[in-house]
Amino acid sequence: MRKLLISNWAKVAVFLICLLPLAALVWRAIHNGLTANPIEFITHSTGDWTLRFLCMTLAITPLRKIFRQPNLIRFRRMLGLFAFFYGCLHFTTYIWFDKFFDLAEMGKDVAKRPYITLGFTAFVLLIPLAITSTAGWIRRLGGRRWQLLHRLIYVSAVAGVIHYYWLVKSAVLRPLIYAVIVAVLLLWRFGDKLWPRSDTVLERPS
């Protein structure tokens, strides 16, 4: 009982920490701290945090195996859902505050700027992952099919990194850092598939 209570408190703490980027944006908005271009600032900030949460989600499995901390898996679903949450904020900022739901203007943007298409693809791939993140969906899909579907997070992370790289054009240091992190995490996954550990288990959301 005590162990369960500590675990629940840990999840609450992680949940609140994950809300800090949003709280920081709200604080900046209240105190006029969103720079001279607030829409661009919010778009870049929410995009950054989407990638960060994707990286954190991908890092859970390697970390729990390397440090033999199986309880870390309890945070993976939450981190993945926060990646989707900040992705929603990122996408909403673009279609609402930037384009005011002007479909014609968005169509021109897509034709002119391929990075927008790639970013939209990265976001859309997260939707089925968010929907099927529950234990009930694991039962409906079966463990194997659920795991196969949730490998879309790798594609989403790669697409998100390329989207960011194409967006910034010259100031590429930050997207390159994300690219290295995602590459290391994917290479680790590839190696783990080739040389699986004896303690590998089906990773269900908690």
Secondary structure, DSSP 8 states (H G I E B T S, - for coil): -HHHHHHHHHHHHHHHHHTHHHHHHHHHHHTT-S-S-HHHHHHHHHHHHHHHHHHHHHHHHHHHHHTT-GGGGGGHHHHHHHHHHHHHHHHHIIIIIITTT-HHHHHHHHHH-HHHHHHHHHHHHHHHHHHT-SHHHHHHH-HHHHHHHHTHHHHHHHHHHHHHHHHHTT--HHHHHHHHHHHHHHHHHHHHHHS--TT-------
